[in-house]
Amino acid sequence: MGELQDGIEAALQATQTRPLPKAPVARIRVLLRAERGSTRAVAARLGCSQRQVERYLAGQAHRPTPRLAAALEREARKAWQPRVRQRTIHRAARAGITVETRARFGFTAAPGSTDDPRMRRITEAVDPATTAALLAAYQAGAGEQQLRGILAGGLGQAYFRDHGRRAQGLDVAINAIDYIDLDLA
């Protein structure tokens, strides 16, 4: 995943109220609940065979390979506490989010102004409409470039155009992200 996708996922995981179970079989059960009992769907998410998932559930296998352990960690975190996750997304879409980032922003501006991309450290509240579009695109599985475009539009409106008070024709693009931290609360 990209930096922005990882940042969104980290922000969503930070809102969880209970720790993720540590045992591989417990994590598989979390995925099984998320996939409504389909061991085939769990196996597809983990990139292993359906029989391997059934072995863990039956207690015949106990230690996953490093690749399977990493996939199990990643996928179980995404499926853990789905109602808390949905509540957080709904609340953030109504109130907006705060974004702290150090990124290289590029510009398309009016003639006579500088449009050289440069690194900037920005902490800015993004409006609810942009937040809703960003989180909806993330949930739909949008790519890193599409998410960057949505966030660049929101940061362009809030920071660079000062909510419509200046730089009317300025279009903003995020070329590279050094780090990003999103606060969904």
matplotlib code that plots the C-alpha trace (Angstrom):
import matplotlib.pyplot as plt

x = [0.0, 1.0, 1.8, -1.7, -3.4, -1.2, -2.0, -5.7, -5.5, -3.3, -5.8, -8.7, -6.8, -5.9, -9.6, -10.0, -11.1, -9.7, -6.4, -6.4, -6.1, -2.6, -3.3, -3.5, -6.7, -8.4, -7.3, -8.7, -12.0, -12.1, -11.7, -14.3, -16.8, -16.0, -16.4, -19.6, -18.3, -16.6, -13.3, -12.7, -13.0, -10.7, -8.2, -8.4, -7.7, -4.7, -3.3, -3.3, -5.4, -8.8, -7.6, -4.9, -7.5, -9.5, -6.4, -6.0, -9.7, -9.5, -6.4, -4.1, -1.9, -0.5, 2.4, 2.0, 4.8, 6.2, 4.3, 1.0, 1.6, 2.1, -1.0, -3.0, -1.9, -2.8, -6.1, -7.3, -6.5, -8.7, -11.6, -11.2, -14.1, -16.0, -18.7, -16.2, -14.5, -17.8, -18.7, -15.4, -15.7, -19.2, -18.2, -15.1, -17.2, -19.6, -16.9, -13.8, -10.3, -7.0, -4.1, -0.5, 1.9, 5.3, 4.9, 6.0, 3.2, 3.1, 1.0, -0.7, -1.1, -1.6, 1.2, 3.8, 3.6, 6.0, 4.7, 7.9, 7.1, 8.6, 8.4, 5.9, 4.9, 1.2, -1.2, -4.7, -8.3, -10.0, -13.7, -16.3, -17.1, -13.4, -13.2, -16.3, -15.0, -11.5, -12.9, -15.5, -12.8, -10.5, -13.3, -14.0, -10.4, -9.1, -5.5, -2.9, -3.0, -6.8, -6.6, -3.8, -5.9, -8.8, -6.6, -4.7, -8.1, -9.1, -5.7, -5.7, -9.1, -8.3, -4.6, -3.6, -6.8, -7.8, -11.4, -11.9, -10.4, -7.2, -5.4, -8.6, -7.0, -4.5, -4.6, -2.6, -1.1, 0.7, 3.8, 5.6, 4.7, 7.5, 5.0, 1.3, -0.7, -4.5, -6.6, -10.1, -11.4]
y = [0.0, 3.6, 6.2, 7.7, 4.3, 3.3, 6.6, 6.1, 2.6, 3.6, 6.3, 3.8, 1.3, 4.0, 4.3, 0.6, 0.0, -3.5, -5.1, -7.6, -11.3, -12.7, -16.4, -17.3, -19.3, -16.3, -14.0, -16.5, -16.5, -12.7, -13.0, -15.8, -13.5, -10.7, -13.1, -14.6, -18.1, -18.6, -20.4, -20.0, -16.2, -16.1, -18.2, -15.8, -12.8, -14.5, -16.0, -19.6, -22.7, -23.2, -26.4, -24.5, -22.3, -25.4, -26.9, -23.8, -23.9, -27.7, -27.2, -29.2, -26.2, -23.8, -21.7, -19.8, -19.2, -15.6, -14.7, -16.1, -14.4, -11.0, -11.5, -12.7, -9.6, -7.2, -8.6, -9.3, -5.7, -4.5, -6.7, -6.1, -4.2, -3.3, -1.4, 0.8, 1.4, 2.3, 4.6, 6.4, 6.8, 8.1, 10.6, 11.8, 12.2, 14.6, 16.6, 16.4, 15.4, 17.0, 16.2, 16.7, 16.0, 16.7, 16.4, 17.7, 19.8, 20.8, 23.6, 24.7, 28.5, 31.7, 33.0, 35.0, 32.9, 30.1, 26.6, 24.8, 21.8, 22.0, 20.2, 21.8, 20.7, 21.3, 20.8, 21.6, 20.7, 19.3, 19.9, 17.2, 16.8, 16.1, 13.7, 11.8, 11.5, 10.4, 7.7, 6.5, 6.1, 4.3, 1.9, 1.3, 0.3, 3.4, 3.6, 5.8, 8.4, 8.8, 9.3, 11.8, 13.7, 13.9, 15.0, 17.5, 19.1, 19.3, 20.7, 23.1, 24.5, 24.7, 25.7, 27.2, 28.9, 29.7, 28.5, 30.6, 33.8, 33.8, 32.0, 31.2, 29.5, 27.4, 23.6, 21.6, 18.1, 15.9, 14.6, 12.8, 12.2, 12.1, 11.3, 11.8, 11.6, 11.8, 12.5, 11.1, 12.1]
z = [0.0, -0.4, 2.3, 2.2, 2.3, 5.3, 7.0, 6.7, 7.9, 10.9, 11.8, 11.7, 13.8, 16.4, 17.2, 18.1, 21.7, 22.2, 21.2, 18.3, 19.4, 19.1, 18.4, 14.6, 15.1, 16.8, 14.0, 11.4, 13.3, 13.1, 9.3, 9.2, 10.9, 8.4, 5.5, 6.9, 7.5, 4.1, 4.5, 0.8, 1.1, 4.1, 2.1, -0.8, 1.5, 3.1, -0.2, 1.1, 0.4, 1.9, 3.4, 5.3, 6.9, 7.8, 9.5, 11.7, 12.7, 13.5, 15.6, 13.3, 12.5, 15.0, 13.6, 10.4, 8.0, 8.1, 4.9, 6.2, 9.6, 8.0, 5.8, 8.8, 10.8, 8.0, 7.1, 10.7, 11.6, 8.7, 9.8, 13.6, 15.3, 12.1, 13.9, 15.7, 12.3, 10.6, 13.4, 13.2, 9.4, 9.8, 12.5, 10.5, 7.4, 9.3, 11.2, 8.9, 9.7, 10.6, 8.4, 9.4, 6.5, 5.1, 1.3, -2.0, -3.4, -7.1, -8.5, -11.6, -11.2, -13.1, -15.3, -13.4, -10.2, -9.1, -9.7, -8.6, -6.5, -3.0, 0.4, 2.9, 6.4, 6.7, 9.6, 8.4, 9.0, 5.9, 5.3, 5.8, 2.1, 1.2, 4.2, 3.1, -0.4, 0.8, 3.1, 0.6, -2.0, 0.5, 1.4, -2.3, -2.8, -4.7, -5.6, -4.0, -6.9, -6.6, -2.9, -3.3, -5.8, -3.4, -0.5, -2.6, -3.6, 0.1, 1.2, -1.7, -0.7, 3.0, 3.0, -0.3, -1.4, 2.2, 1.7, -1.4, -0.1, -2.3, -5.2, -7.1, -10.1, -8.1, -8.6, -6.1, -6.6, -4.1, -5.8, -2.9, 0.8, 3.4, 6.2, 6.9, 10.1, 10.0, 13.1, 12.6, 16.1]

ax = plt.figure().add_subplot(projection="3d")
ax.plot(x, y, z, "-o")
ax.set_aspect("equal")
plt.show()
